């Protein structure tokens, strides 16, 4: 039997995957974070959303040009292989499969569980939890951990057993999550302008109080947008399953990116029409929903957040299921013959999907122990020095994202060197802008995470060393 994936997804599904993967929990809670970073300066916050969005668009435009040239199994791996070489393509695929996909999938599964419990405990305050909700039961309680694993398994089953159902779920959750966002954007602006308090006008007139704090509010705010804007590249993993991929994938990336930026900015402005910036910084967007739509509809926000996170998790699990397969299809990675096998019934790489689920379980244990429970939080390395830190404890939601931005840079550089048949705009201008955006993200990580970068890089190096042991003959040559 020939191990090939069927082309089952159309343009609309691809756009929904781009939008659905990116618009997850970030759009709901990062609005509060950006207000805090800018100290309530609404115009400065909008600038931050625009800059973060432009960085995403520059990278999207660069990869959209590549998508019209290269097409095989996994977009980003194809682009790395074609521009830099097979060895580099293999290492990017290995990183995505072992670290990037599973870590982000686990975090979105936890967020889905968290907001599901928040919704339940808000509707039924007496709902029994081992750790009361007021003491963080919705965040670190055993019920949250069990729900997290349940959602992971559900996402795996949907993607591994029925890819068509997974695509429909992605489309449905994308539409559902856009409803409250645009509802708040439209109603919030109307109420904020026409209401008796003219809340929106007042919030825009409120200047940022210079009271110390962050040295560069704009820089810190753009950093906060990185998580909210991340994930679009995962849509390239369905390259081999997309109808007319060379035409539809670039369209999906660009159209989806524009929808995301417009949605974020409109929602950010709309929320400011429902409450003062001081209240939004303290209590978040839920207060604005309650003020505009009332207590019942306001609480439904938590349900929409859970659905939003579930849609993003579904897209990430899609990447998990296909991650190791994208390497095996090239003869790379552990047991290529095993992991390149395509199931006759589902037309999915089920062995690769099961391996992805196991990786999610591993990173889920790490995330719970290191970030939520802080199991070894009392242990300090380099105590008494400026480098004092908790060993092997790092933000698994951001550092893998920064890593992939750093990995983009050699691809962009080699694209400029090799794409001699492209226009100056596509060959030089767009890649240079994308490189600048990627370097900015790396700088932001160095400044923001400090010693966490050191511990993360040790883990990263160990994972990449193990990956070197499984490199195949073709990629091992390092050339074309």
N, C-alpha and C positions, 0 to 999 in steps of 0.2 A: 504493500500500500504506500502511496506517495504521501509524505508528511507535509501537507500544504494546508494553510488556513483559507477558508472560503471568504470571499468579499461580500460581507453581509450588511455593512453599515453605510448609510447615505450621508449627505452633507448636513442635514438637519441634526442627525444623531451626533455627528462629529462636533458641530457647534455646541450642542447641549453638553457634550463631554468636556469641552474646553471651559465653558461657563460653569458647569456643575462641579467640576473638580476644583476650580479656583475659588468660587463663591461658596465658602463653607462657614465655619465659625468665625473666621477672621473679620468678615464684614460687620458682624454684630458687636464683638467686643473690642476690636481695634479702633472703632470710632471713639470710644471712651479713652483708650490709651493715648490716641493722638491729641485729644483735647487736654489731657493731663500733661503731655510733653510740651504742648504749645502754651500751657497755662491759660487755656480758655480763648485763645486767639483763633477765631473761626476762619478768617481769610488765610492765615498762615497754615492752618490745617488743610484747607483746600489745595494750597500750593504743594503741600507734602503729598497728598493723594495724586496730584497731577504728575509730580516728578517720579514717584514710585511707578505710576502707570506708564510713563514714557520709557522708563528703563525696561519694563516688561515689553512694551511695543517694539522698541529697538531690537531686542533679542528675538521677538516673534518675527519681525520683518527679515532679520538675517536668516533664521531657520526656514522661513517660508520660501526664500529663494533656493535654499538647499533642497527643500521638499520637492521642488519642481525638477530637480536633477537626479536625486538619489532615492531609491525605493527598494526595500527588501522586506525585513521583518520588524525591526524596531527603529523608528525614526532617528532618535538621538545617537544610537550606536552606529547606524548607517552613515550619518553625517561625520562622526568622528573617524570612522574607518576610511571614508572616501577622502577626507581632507588631511588628516594627520597620519593615518596608517592603521592597519589591522590590530596591532598591539594596543594602541591607544583606545581604539574602539572597544576592544575586549575589556580593558580596565574600567572604562566608563560603564559598560554593561554590567560588570562585576559589582561595581560600587552601587549602581542603581538597584541591583537584585538583592544584595546582602545588607545594605544600610539604608539607602534612601527610601525605597518603596515601603519596606516593613516598618521603619520607625514612624514615618508619617501616618501610615495606615493605623498603627496602634494608637497614636495620639488622637486621631479623629474618632476611633472607636470609643476611646475613653470620654471624649467630649460629647459624643452621641449619648452615651450612658449617663453622663453627668446631667445634661440638660433634660433628658427624659425623666430622671429622678426629681429634678427641680420642678418640672411641670406637674408630676404626680403629687409631690409634697405640697405644692401650692394649691392644688385642687382639693386635696385631702390632707389637711394639716396633721391629722392624727395617724397618718400612715406609718406603720411601725418600721423603724430602721434600727439596726444594731447600734450604730452611732447616730444620735439625733441629727437632723438636718442642720440645726443651729450650731452644731459642733463640727460641721464639715462632713457629715455622713454622705451627702450627695457627691462628694469629691473623693474621699479616701475610704469610704465604708465598703464592707464586703459585698453589699448589694451592687455597688457601682462596678466593682471588679468583675463580678459574675455577669452583669449586663455587658460589660466591655467584651468579655470573651464570647458571649452569646452573639453579639453583633458581628464580631470578627468571623465566627463560623457561618453566620447567615450570609455575609458578603462573599465568603469563599464559596459556599454552595451555589449561590446565584451565578457567580462568574464562572465557576468550574463546570457546572452541570447545564446551564442554559445561558449562553452568551447573548441570545436574542432577548431574553427576559432581563438580563443585566443592562442591555442598551435601553430597553423600555423604561426600566426603573430609573436610569440616569436621566432620561428625557422627562419623566414625570416629576422627579425631585427637583429638577432644574426649574420647571414651570412653577411648582409649589413654592419654592424658596423666593422666586422673584415677585410673587404676589404681595407679601407683607413689605418687601423692600420698596416697591414702587407705590404701594398704598401709603406708606409713611412719607415717601418723597412728595407725593401729590398733596395729600391731606395736610401733612405737616407744614408745607409751604403756605397753603391757603390759610390755615389756622394761625400760623406764625405771623402772617402779614395782616390778615383781616380781623384777628381776634382782639379783644379789648386790651390785652397787654402788649400787643405787637411784639411778641417774644422773639421772632426771627430777626426783626430789625434791631431790637435791643442787643441780641447776642452778637450780631455782626459789628455793632458799634462798640462793643466791649473790647478795650485794648488789653493786651497781655500785661499783667502786672509784673514789673521788674523786681522780683523778690528772691534773687539768687537762683538756685535750682540748676537746671541743665544749662551748660555753657552754650550749647547750640541747639535750641529748640527745633529748628527746621531739620537739622541733620538727624536728631534723635527721632523725629516724627517720620521721616522718610524710611529710617530703619524699621520702624514699627509697621510700615506698609508692606515690607518684604514678605512676611508670612501671609498676609491677606492676598497678595498678588501671586503667590507661588502655586505651581501645580500644572500650568498649561502645557508644559513640555511632556507630561505624562500622556497626553492625547496622541502624541506621535507613536506610542506603542501599538496603536491599532492600524498602523500604516499598511500592513499586509492584509488587513480585513476591511479596508475602506474602498468602496467603489470609486474608480477613477481617482486614485489617491493623489497623483501628481497635480491634479486640478483642484480637488476638493479639500485636501489637507491645508494648503496655504490659505484658501478661503476661510476655512473653519478657524484657523489660528488668528487671522486678522479680524474677522467679524466678531469672533468670541472675545478677543482682547478689547475691542472698542466697546462692546456691550458691558464688559466688566468695569471699565473705567467710568463710564456714564452712570452705571448702577451705583457704584461706590460713592461718587460725588453727590448724586441726587439724594441718596439715602442720608449721607452725612449732613447735608443742608436741611433735609426734611426733619430729622431728629431735633435739630436746633429750634424748630418751631414748636416743640412740645414741652420744653423745660429750659430753665436757665442753664448757662454753661456751668455754673457752680454745682447745680444739682446733677447734671449729666456727668461731670467729672467724679462726683461722689457716688452716685447710684447707678449710672449707666443708662442705656437706651430704654430699658424696661419702664422706667419712670415716665418717659416721653410717651410711650404707647399707652400707659394707664391714663395719663392726663388727657390724651386725645380721644382714645377709644373706650375708656372705662376699664374697670378692674378685670372683668371676664376676658374681653378681647386682648387686654394688655398681657394677661398671663399666657394667652395663646402664643405670644411671642416665643416663649420658651419651647413650645412644641415645634414651632417653625425652625428654631435654631437646631433642635434635635434632628429634624428632617433634613435641614441643610447640611449638617455634619454627616448624616447618613449618606447623602448623595455624594459628598466629597470622598468619604471612606470607600464607597462603591467604586469610584473612579481609581482610587489608589490601589484597591485590591485587584482591579483589572491589571494594573502594572505589576503587582506581586505575582499574579498567576502566570504572566507571560515573561517575567524577568529572566529566569534561568533558561527558559526555552530560547530566547533571542540569542543566547550564547551557544547553546547546544546545536541550534540550526546551522551554526557556522563551524561546528566541530570543536568548540571550545567548552571549558568548564568541566565539572565532574560528570562522568558517565554521559557523554553527549547523546549516545544512542537511546538511553533511557529517557532523558529529559526532552529530547526532540520528538518523542512519540506523540502522535495526535490521535485522540480517541475517535473511534468510528462513529459513535452516536452523537456526541456533543460537538465534534470538530474542534475540540479544545485540548491544549497540552495538559492533561490532568496530572501527570507526574510532576511537572513544573509547578502547577497550582498547589499541590500538596506540600511541596518543598517551601513555597512562599508562605503558606499558612504556618509551617513550623518555625520559619524565621520570625513571623509576627509574634508567635508565642514567646520566643526567646527575647525579642526586644520589648515585648509587653512586660515580662518579668523585670527586665532592667529598668524600664520606665517607672514601674510601680515602686520598686525598691529604692532607686536612686533619687527620683524626682518627687514622688508623692509621699512615700513613707520616710525618706531620708535615712535609710537604714544605717549607713555609715557616715552620717552627717557630722558626727562629733569628732571624726578623725580628721586631723589637719596635717597637710604636708607643707614644708617650708615655713613652719610656725615661727612667728616673730619677724618675718621678712615681708617685703612688699609683695612677694609671690605666694603668700599664705593662701591655701585653697583646699577644698575637699577633693581627694584623689579620685579620678575616674568618675567624676560627677559633672555632667555637662547638659546643656539644653538640647535635647534630641529633636526639638521642633524647629530649631533655627540653624544649627551648625551644619547639618546635612544639606540644607538649602544653600547656604553660603558656599559649601564645597562644590556644588554643581555649577554655581556661577563662576567659580575659579576654573573649573574644568571646561567651561565654554570658551575661555580666552584662546587657548591654542587652536581650537576649531575655527574661530573667527580669523585669527592671524593667517592660518594656512588657506582658508577660503580666499582671502585677499591675494595670496600668492598664486593660487591655482586657477581662479575663476577669470581667466583672461578673456572669455567671450561675453562677460557680463558688462553692463553699463557701469560708469564710474560711481553712480549712486548706489547700486546694488553690490558692487565689488569693494568699494572703499568707504564711502560716507556712512552707510548703515552699520557695517561691521565695526568701524571706529567708535561710533556712538554706543554700540552694544558693549564693546570692550570697556569704554569709560564707565558705563553703568555697572558692569560686572566688577570692575576694580573698586568702585564705590562700595559695593556690598561687602567685599573682602575687608576694606578699611573699616567699615562700620562694625564688622565682627571683631576685628582686632581691638577696637576701642571699647566696644560694648561688653564683650565676653571675657576679655583678658585671659586669665589662667585656664579658664574652661577650654580655650582653644588648644592649650598644651596637652591636656588630658585626652581631649577628643582626637588630636592628631596621633597620639600613641595608638589608640584603638583603630583609627583609620589606617595607619601604617601596617598594623598587624593583620587587618583584614585584607589589605592589598597584597601583602606578602603571601598569605595563604592562596589568594587568587592566582598569584604567579605560578604556583605549583600545578595549576590545572590549565594553563594556557596551551592551546592546540598548536599544531605544526604551522598552520597558515598564519595565525596571529603572531606566533613566536618569531617569525621572520622579520616582523616590524616594518615591512614595506608592502608594495603592491605587486 
